């Protein structure tokens, strides 16, 4: 059976063989994870579809076209190995090499196994080499004095670099800032957190509050939910909210579809599902496409203030940050309150400064008075 690079999206034409989980010549079972492939958008895992012996056609670090054969699984060779090892069980000690299957059978029958010398598994006959579109070693190279290490960018990192540069060069990006008091959100989480977890199986975090607050503000300021297409402004009357998630290979932004229709628990479950699938390389390209607005939370890494970069063709992105107790003025007195800085980056070509400031103030108002959102969601 051939192991091919699957089609993962219309715009994806190549993939990097990032890592093999099995060795060349190793026996694999159906559903065993075989390798990780990486495109400019996602990392995904390929599993064995049959039992057999693996023959690797494309080593780690090889970039191949979509549809290329990167390996073979020989079902007949594995079956022959099992049959041969079973038949020769009484004289195992005389064999120079014992297969894993024979070892297991010997242990079950309490037969002592001795080996003279390890020899490699029989190699499966290779088919034609896969079409290599580009080849690059993924292991870093170090100079003789050890002062410099050079490592090629992965496809995802290349794509991130391209998109960040495009956002700077192709948009008129500005950022406006505000701060929000988190006292009432924290109080609601404290009051309802245990019940929420028991009822829905997920913890109540900050993100559902901000998703709902942003949707309310987007309804009032539709330009922030719009995009530019040529000489037209496309107003989008739906709310597909991108949630920036940090993965091992870089930042990805899966999209919560029709987030305005989701309850708080559905938002938390959706994000938890994204995190799980990113960690196991199960995220699909369709999960990343079509967002209308993005939220990113640098606060989980301890950031107090930053400037988020637009995710084209979107026109707005909200940056959340760490909650920190700070002295603030309330009623003519200085008091300590849990505060968070907010940042809204926006495309000034279609969003005026006044709209951006008012949008962010509206998000602030909803977060500081969140009870209606929670009761409604």
FENLINMO-V574448 format. One record per residue. N is the residue number from 1. RES is the residue in one letter. PHI is phi in degrees with one decimal (* if undefined). PSI is psi in radians with two decimals (none if undefined). Layout:
N;RES;PHI;PSI
N;RES;PHI;PSI
//
This chain:
1;X;*;2.39
2;X;-86.8;2.45
3;X;-101.6;1.96
4;X;-113.3;2.68
5;X;-73.3;2.07
6;X;-76.6;2.78
7;X;-74.7;2.25
8;X;-122.0;0.01
9;X;164.7;2.64
10;X;-61.2;-0.60
11;X;-86.9;-0.08
12;X;-95.6;2.11
13;X;-115.3;-0.19
14;X;-148.7;2.85
15;X;-147.7;2.61
16;X;-96.2;2.28
17;X;-78.5;1.71
18;X;-81.5;-0.69
19;X;-159.7;2.33
20;X;-96.9;2.26
21;X;-86.1;-0.32
22;X;-118.2;2.76
23;X;-93.9;2.74
24;X;-60.9;2.26
25;X;87.9;-0.07
26;X;-79.5;2.53
27;X;-79.1;2.34
28;X;-124.6;2.69
29;X;-109.1;2.73
30;X;-55.3;2.38
31;X;79.1;-0.05
32;X;-63.4;2.43
33;X;-67.9;2.23
34;X;-98.4;-0.91
35;X;-158.9;2.89
36;X;-108.8;2.32
37;X;-116.9;2.62
38;X;-131.4;2.21
39;X;-106.3;-3.04
40;X;-76.2;0.01
41;X;-122.7;-0.71
42;X;-142.5;2.86
43;X;-110.9;2.34
44;X;-137.8;2.79
45;X;-109.7;2.40
46;X;-104.7;2.33
47;X;-110.4;2.74
48;X;-70.2;2.38
49;X;-95.5;-0.26
50;X;-143.5;2.94
51;X;-81.8;2.56
52;X;164.2;-2.98
53;X;-100.2;2.32
54;X;-88.4;2.34
55;X;-122.3;2.00
56;X;-82.5;2.17
57;X;-98.6;-0.54
58;X;-123.4;1.94
59;X;-70.2;2.92
60;X;-56.7;2.43
61;X;94.2;-0.04
62;X;-91.2;2.34
63;X;-102.9;2.19
64;X;-128.1;2.83
65;X;-75.6;2.72
66;X;-58.8;2.33
67;X;93.9;-0.17
68;X;-69.1;2.61
69;X;-85.6;2.13
70;X;-108.8;-0.10
71;X;-173.5;2.95
72;X;-130.0;2.62
73;X;-121.1;2.01
74;X;-92.8;1.84
75;X;-72.9;-0.69
76;X;-65.1;-0.76
77;X;-61.1;-0.67
78;X;-67.0;-0.72
79;X;-64.5;-0.69
80;X;-65.2;-0.67
81;X;-63.7;-0.75
82;X;-63.8;-0.76
83;X;-63.9;-0.78
84;X;-66.3;-0.72
85;X;-67.6;-0.62
86;X;-68.4;-0.71
87;X;-68.7;-0.55
88;X;-98.5;0.33
89;X;-58.6;-0.76
90;X;-62.8;-0.43
91;X;-114.3;0.61
92;X;-60.8;-0.60
93;X;-65.4;-0.36
94;X;-85.8;-0.19
95;X;-80.4;2.49
96;X;-72.6;-0.41
97;X;-144.7;2.37
98;X;-113.3;2.22
99;X;-74.3;2.77
100;X;-57.1;-0.66
101;X;-63.4;-0.76
102;X;-66.9;-0.66
103;X;-57.3;-0.82
104;X;-61.2;-0.79
105;X;-63.0;-0.68
106;X;-64.4;-0.73
107;X;-61.8;-0.72
108;X;-64.4;-0.58
109;X;-95.6;0.10
110;X;57.1;0.75
111;X;-97.9;2.28
112;X;-73.7;2.34
113;X;-116.1;2.27
114;X;-127.7;2.52
115;X;-123.9;2.52
116;X;-89.8;-0.73
117;X;-160.3;2.38
118;X;-74.3;2.32
119;X;-125.5;2.65
120;X;-70.0;2.82
121;X;-61.8;2.64
122;X;-60.0;2.41
123;X;-83.2;2.34
124;X;-73.2;2.45
125;X;-64.6;2.25
126;X;-83.8;2.56
127;X;-86.4;-2.94
128;X;-60.4;2.61
129;X;-63.2;2.53
130;X;-66.3;2.73
131;X;-72.8;1.94
132;X;-90.2;2.06
133;X;-85.7;-0.60
134;X;-161.8;2.46
135;X;-125.6;2.34
136;X;-151.9;2.33
137;X;-70.3;2.35
138;X;-86.1;-0.30
139;X;-76.6;2.47
140;X;-71.7;2.66
141;X;-110.6;2.40
142;X;-117.7;2.45
143;X;-68.8;2.86
144;X;-57.6;-0.65
145;X;-86.0;-0.03
146;X;76.8;0.13
147;X;-85.2;-0.32
148;X;-132.4;2.36
149;X;-121.6;2.27
150;X;-113.7;2.23
151;X;-136.4;2.28
152;X;-64.0;2.56
153;X;-67.1;2.48
154;X;-75.3;2.83
155;X;-56.1;-0.68
156;X;-66.1;-0.75
157;X;-65.3;-0.65
158;X;-60.9;-0.78
159;X;-65.1;-0.71
160;X;-60.6;-0.78
161;X;-61.8;-0.75
162;X;-63.4;-0.76
163;X;-69.6;-0.66
164;X;-65.0;-0.74
165;X;-65.9;-0.72
166;X;-63.3;-0.68
167;X;-61.9;-0.64
168;X;-72.6;-0.70
169;X;-85.7;-0.50
170;X;-108.7;0.03
171;X;-128.1;2.76
172;X;-98.3;1.32
173;X;-83.2;2.25
174;X;-128.4;2.85
175;X;-132.8;2.39
176;X;-119.0;2.61
177;X;-124.4;2.69
178;X;-155.1;3.10
179;X;-134.2;2.65
180;X;-131.3;2.43
181;X;-84.5;2.27
182;X;-100.9;0.21
183;X;-56.1;-0.84
184;X;-75.1;-0.57
185;X;-64.6;-0.78
186;X;-62.1;-0.69
187;X;-65.0;-0.72
188;X;-64.9;-0.71
189;X;-64.4;-0.69
190;X;-65.4;-0.72
191;X;-73.5;-0.72
192;X;-109.3;-0.03
193;X;-58.5;-0.82
194;X;-65.6;-0.77
195;X;-64.5;-0.70
196;X;-61.8;-0.80
197;X;-63.5;-0.77
198;X;-65.9;-0.62
199;X;-80.2;-0.67
200;X;-113.4;-0.22
201;X;78.9;0.17
202;X;-135.6;2.69
203;X;-78.5;2.65
204;X;-90.5;1.93
205;X;-104.1;-2.89
206;X;-78.4;-0.54
207;X;-58.9;-0.72
208;X;-59.6;-0.63
209;X;-62.6;-0.77
210;X;-74.2;-0.60
211;X;-61.4;-0.85
212;X;-65.7;-0.71
213;X;-63.6;-0.71
214;X;-66.0;-0.69
215;X;-64.2;-0.74
216;X;-59.6;-0.74
217;X;-70.7;-0.62
218;X;-64.4;-0.60
219;X;-64.8;-0.59
220;X;-82.1;-0.47
221;X;-128.4;1.35
222;X;-63.2;-0.37
223;X;-63.9;-0.51
224;X;-70.3;-0.39
225;X;-97.6;0.12
226;X;-98.5;3.07
227;X;-145.9;2.81
228;X;-95.9;2.32
229;X;-130.8;1.73
230;X;66.0;-2.09
231;X;-99.8;0.18
232;X;-109.3;2.62
233;X;-100.6;2.12
234;X;-99.8;1.93
235;X;-87.2;2.18
236;X;-104.5;2.07
237;X;-96.7;0.70
238;X;-146.2;2.89
239;X;-131.2;1.54
240;X;-99.6;1.82
241;X;-97.1;2.10
242;X;-79.4;2.38
243;X;-117.4;1.97
244;X;-69.4;2.20
245;X;-127.0;2.28
246;X;-87.0;2.11
247;X;-110.5;3.08
248;X;-62.8;-0.52
249;X;-96.4;-0.07
250;X;141.1;-3.13
251;X;-81.7;2.29
252;X;-124.9;2.75
253;X;-128.5;1.40
254;X;-69.0;2.76
255;X;-115.5;2.25
256;X;-83.7;1.92
257;X;-74.5;2.42
258;X;46.7;0.92
259;X;-63.2;-0.38
260;X;-66.5;-0.34
261;X;-96.2;-0.04
262;X;-91.3;2.46
263;X;-79.0;2.96
264;X;-55.2;-0.80
265;X;-64.5;-0.65
266;X;-66.5;-0.61
267;X;-66.0;-0.83
268;X;-62.2;-0.73
269;X;-65.9;-0.67
270;X;-62.9;-0.76
271;X;-67.1;-0.73
272;X;-61.1;-0.65
273;X;-66.3;-0.72
274;X;-59.7;-0.82
275;X;-60.9;-0.75
276;X;-65.0;-0.75
277;X;-73.6;-0.54
278;X;-65.8;-0.74
279;X;-64.7;-0.54
280;X;-102.7;0.20
281;X;58.1;0.71
282;X;-110.5;0.08
283;X;-72.0;2.39
284;X;-97.0;2.72
285;X;-61.6;-0.59
286;X;-60.9;-0.43
287;X;-69.7;-0.33
288;X;-101.6;-0.12
289;X;-98.4;2.55
290;X;85.3;0.24
291;X;-67.1;2.65
292;X;-106.2;-0.34
293;X;-160.3;2.59
294;X;-124.1;2.54
295;X;-122.9;2.29
296;X;-128.5;2.48
297;X;-120.5;1.57
298;X;-72.6;-0.19
299;X;-64.9;-0.44
300;X;-66.9;-0.32
301;X;-101.2;0.04
302;X;97.9;0.09
303;X;-68.9;2.32
304;X;-92.3;-0.53
305;X;-161.4;2.34
306;X;-156.3;2.97
307;X;-110.4;1.81
308;X;-68.8;2.60
309;X;-102.6;2.46
310;X;-58.8;2.65
311;X;-111.8;1.45
312;X;-54.5;2.54
313;X;-88.8;0.26
314;X;-65.3;2.74
315;X;-110.1;-0.05
316;X;-149.7;2.57
317;X;-145.3;2.33
318;X;-101.0;2.28
319;X;-105.7;2.11
320;X;-93.3;2.78
321;X;-141.0;-3.12
322;X;-66.6;2.56
323;X;-85.3;2.24
324;X;-138.4;2.32
325;X;-71.5;2.18
326;X;-139.0;2.69
327;X;-74.6;2.27
328;X;-135.7;2.78
329;X;-90.0;2.19
330;X;-136.8;2.03
331;X;61.9;0.60
332;X;80.8;0.11
333;X;-123.2;2.67
334;X;-92.9;2.11
335;X;-128.4;2.86
336;X;-98.0;2.24
337;X;-137.6;2.61
338;X;-75.2;2.00
339;X;-118.5;2.62
340;X;-132.6;2.31
341;X;-80.2;2.42
342;X;-116.4;2.56
343;X;-133.7;2.27
344;X;-115.7;1.98
345;X;-94.4;2.42
346;X;-146.3;2.76
347;X;-88.1;1.91
348;X;-68.8;-0.17
349;X;-66.5;-0.55
350;X;-123.3;-0.19
351;X;-116.5;2.07
352;X;-74.0;2.75
353;X;-58.3;-0.68
354;X;-60.8;-0.78
355;X;-63.6;-0.73
356;X;-63.1;-0.78
357;X;-64.2;-0.75
358;X;-68.6;-0.65
359;X;-58.0;-0.86
360;X;-66.9;-0.63
361;X;-63.9;-0.64
362;X;-66.8;-0.71
363;X;-60.2;-0.76
364;X;-57.9;-0.79
365;X;-61.9;-0.74
366;X;-68.2;-0.63
367;X;-71.3;-0.60
368;X;-79.5;-0.26
369;X;-134.2;1.28
370;X;-89.0;-0.07
371;X;-58.4;-0.70
372;X;-64.2;-0.69
373;X;-63.9;-0.75
374;X;-67.2;-0.74
375;X;-66.1;-0.64
376;X;-75.3;-0.46
377;X;-104.9;none
//
